[in-house]
Amino acid sequence: MPRSSFSTARKRPRGSALLASLATLVFAAAVLLGGPTADAQASDATISSEGVGSAVVGSTLAQLQAQLGPDYSFGPATDVLVDVQGYEVSTNGEVVFIAAAVTGTAALDADEQLTLFLVREAGPATTAGIGVGSTITEGVAAYGDVTLSFNLENEGREFARFENQPDGISFRTGSGATAGVYPDSDEAFRETTEFLADAEIVAVWLSCGNVVNPCPAQPALPDTGASHQQLLIISALLAGAGFVLVHFERRLAQ
């Protein structure tokens, strides 16, 4: 074989080998770096004026499903509140919060804005670390002075209102005089700044659609990992094609 032909044959595999190597590097980067996943979203359980983790208050059911990803399930919530219906939002078999709407006597529509999030289990908390199971004393340390109140005409629900708590968030302590120490009164509405030393928050409510806390603008649909999966598929195909070309070109070069 002439020297020039031998030199050309020896160089042929290099382009395909480079293609295979680059594709393999892309594939490895896609696996290692990954993309946004439902697991990453699930780890964020921060309660804020805008929602719980990735879930935005005021969303519809379809929007919540897109925001949270496939690791979350949505089932009908029972025994919520009078005139309120909603969905239990769960992951790994645990209810994280209830997404609800005030419907009155009407049925809950699938396109209803879910303007009330109810957190009843320990786990999700505000950036100051206050959530279900936190004591009123811890709430005072985080947000300042507290006033407790309940109204017998509002099903007697008792709430703790801290001086600097986030907008749209309510901290429920129970029903009736559960946490506060109230003076004797025949009034339906009562409030106090005194509370039992071991009193705890039993639920966190987040609402929007009012003057104090309008519902936040809906974000663009999050990246659920589809582009990451496409990158894996394309890079794997490129790697395979590159190695096949390398194999055949080496056989031709022999």
C-alpha positions in Angstrom: 0.0 0.0 0.0 1.4 3.4 -0.9 2.5 5.6 2.0 -0.1 8.2 1.3 -2.9 5.6 1.4 -1.6 4.1 4.6 -1.5 7.6 6.2 -5.1 8.3 5.2 -6.3 5.0 6.5 -4.6 5.6 9.8 -6.3 9.0 10.2 -9.9 7.9 9.3 -11.0 6.7 12.8 -9.9 9.9 14.5 -13.1 11.9 13.6 -15.4 9.1 14.7 -13.4 8.5 17.8 -13.6 12.1 18.7 -17.4 12.1 18.1 -17.7 9.0 20.4 -15.6 10.5 23.1 -17.5 13.8 23.1 -20.8 12.1 23.2 -19.6 9.9 26.0 -18.6 13.0 28.0 -22.0 14.6 27.3 -23.7 11.5 28.5 -21.6 11.3 31.7 -22.3 15.0 32.4 -26.0 14.5 31.9 -26.0 11.6 34.3 -23.8 13.3 37.0 -25.2 16.8 36.8 -28.8 15.8 36.1 -31.7 18.2 36.0 -34.6 19.4 38.1 -36.5 16.4 39.5 -39.6 15.9 41.6 -37.3 14.7 44.5 -35.5 18.0 44.5 -38.8 19.9 44.5 -40.1 17.6 47.3 -37.2 18.5 49.6 -38.3 22.2 49.6 -41.1 22.5 52.2 -40.7 26.1 53.0 -43.9 28.0 53.9 -44.0 31.5 52.6 -46.5 34.1 51.5 -46.5 32.6 48.0 -47.0 28.9 48.9 -45.5 25.7 50.3 -42.3 24.7 48.6 -42.8 24.7 44.8 -46.6 24.8 45.2 -48.0 28.3 44.6 -51.1 29.3 46.5 -53.9 30.3 44.2 -53.0 27.6 41.6 -55.5 25.2 40.0 -55.1 21.5 40.5 -53.4 21.1 37.1 -50.9 23.9 37.9 -50.1 22.3 41.2 -49.4 19.0 39.5 -47.0 20.7 37.1 -45.3 22.6 39.9 -44.7 19.6 42.2 -44.0 16.8 39.7 -44.9 13.1 39.6 -43.7 12.2 43.1 -46.8 14.0 44.5 -50.3 12.7 44.5 -53.6 14.5 44.9 -56.6 13.0 46.7 -59.9 14.4 47.9 -59.6 16.0 51.4 -62.2 15.0 53.9 -63.2 16.9 57.1 -61.6 20.1 56.1 -63.7 23.2 57.1 -67.3 24.3 56.7 -67.8 25.6 53.1 -64.3 24.5 52.1 -63.3 21.7 49.8 -59.9 20.6 48.5 -57.2 18.0 47.9 -54.7 16.3 50.1 -51.2 16.8 48.6 -49.1 13.8 49.5 -45.6 12.5 48.8 -44.1 9.2 50.0 -47.4 8.3 51.6 -47.4 11.4 53.8 -49.8 14.4 53.5 -47.8 17.6 53.2 -50.7 20.0 53.0 -54.3 20.5 51.9 -54.9 22.7 48.9 -58.5 24.0 49.2 -61.0 26.6 48.0 -64.0 28.2 49.6 -66.9 26.7 47.6 -69.9 27.2 49.9 -72.4 24.6 49.0 -71.1 24.2 45.4 -69.0 21.3 44.2 -65.3 21.8 43.8 -64.5 22.5 40.1 -61.4 21.1 38.6 -60.3 24.6 37.4 -61.0 26.2 40.8 -58.3 28.5 42.2 -57.0 26.8 45.4 -56.6 29.9 47.5 -56.2 28.2 50.9 -53.3 25.9 51.9 -53.6 24.1 55.2 -50.5 22.5 56.8 -51.5 20.2 59.6 -48.5 18.0 60.0 -45.0 18.7 61.2 -42.4 19.2 58.5 -43.0 22.3 56.4 -42.0 25.5 58.2 -41.3 29.2 57.4 -37.8 30.5 56.8 -37.7 31.3 60.5 -38.3 27.6 61.3 -41.9 28.1 62.6 -44.4 25.4 61.7 -46.7 22.7 63.2 -45.3 21.7 66.6 -43.5 25.0 67.2 -44.2 26.6 70.5 -45.7 30.1 70.9 -42.5 31.1 72.7 -40.5 30.1 69.6 -42.9 32.1 67.4 -42.4 35.2 69.6 -38.6 34.8 69.3 -38.9 34.6 65.5 -41.6 37.2 64.8 -42.1 39.4 67.9 -45.0 40.0 70.3 -48.1 37.8 70.0 -51.8 38.3 70.4 -54.1 35.2 70.7 -57.8 35.4 69.9 -60.8 33.2 69.1 -64.4 33.9 68.1 -67.2 31.7 69.2 -69.1 32.8 66.1 -66.3 31.6 63.9 -66.3 28.0 65.2 -64.1 29.1 68.1 -60.9 28.7 66.2 -58.0 30.2 68.1 -55.1 31.8 66.3 -51.8 33.3 67.3 -50.9 36.6 65.5 -47.3 37.6 65.7 -46.2 41.2 65.2 -43.9 40.6 62.2 -45.2 37.3 60.8 -45.4 36.9 56.9 -48.4 38.2 55.1 -51.2 35.7 54.3 -50.0 33.2 57.0 -52.1 32.3 60.1 -50.9 30.2 62.9 -53.7 28.2 64.5 -53.4 26.9 68.1 -56.6 25.0 68.5 -60.2 25.6 69.3 -61.4 27.8 72.2 -59.0 28.8 74.9 -56.4 26.3 74.0 -53.2 28.3 74.2 -54.2 31.8 75.4 -55.0 32.8 79.0 -58.1 35.0 78.7 -59.9 37.1 81.3 -63.5 36.1 82.2 -65.9 37.5 79.6 -69.3 36.8 78.0 -68.1 38.2 74.7 -68.0 35.9 71.6 -64.7 37.4 70.5 -61.8 37.3 72.9 -58.1 38.1 72.7 -55.1 38.1 75.0 -51.3 38.5 75.0 -50.9 35.9 77.7 -50.4 32.2 76.8 -49.6 28.9 78.3 -45.8 28.1 78.5 -46.1 24.9 76.5 -48.7 26.1 74.0 -48.0 25.0 70.4 -49.0 25.8 66.9 -51.2 22.9 65.6 -51.8 24.2 62.0 -50.5 26.8 59.6 -52.9 28.4 57.1 -51.9 30.2 54.0 -54.4 32.2 52.0 -54.5 34.6 49.1 -57.0 36.5 47.1 -57.5 39.4 49.5 -56.2 42.9 50.0 -53.5 41.9 52.5 -52.1 39.0 50.4 -53.2 39.0 46.7 -52.6 35.7 44.9 -49.1 35.6 43.4 -48.6 35.5 39.6 -48.4 32.0 38.3 -44.8 31.1 37.3 -43.9 29.5 34.0 -44.2 25.7 34.1 -41.1 24.3 35.8 -38.6 22.1 34.0 -39.7 18.6 35.0 -36.6 16.9 33.6 -37.9 16.3 30.0 -34.9 18.2 28.5 -32.5 16.2 30.7 -34.0 12.9 29.5 -33.7 14.1 25.8 -30.1 14.9 26.4 -29.4 11.4 27.8 -31.1 9.8 24.8 -29.3 11.9 22.2 -25.9 11.6 23.8 -26.4 7.8 24.1 -27.3 7.5 20.4 -24.3 9.7 19.4 -22.0 7.6 21.5 -23.3 4.4 20.0 -23.1 5.7 16.5 -19.5 7.0 17.1 -18.3 3.6 18.4 -19.9 1.8 15.5 -18.1 4.1 13.0 -14.9 3.6 14.9 -15.3 -0.2 14.7 -16.0 -0.3 10.9 -13.4 2.3 10.0 -10.7 0.4 11.9 -11.7 -2.7 10.0 -11.4 -0.8 6.8 -8.1 0.6 7.8 -6.6 -2.9 8.4 
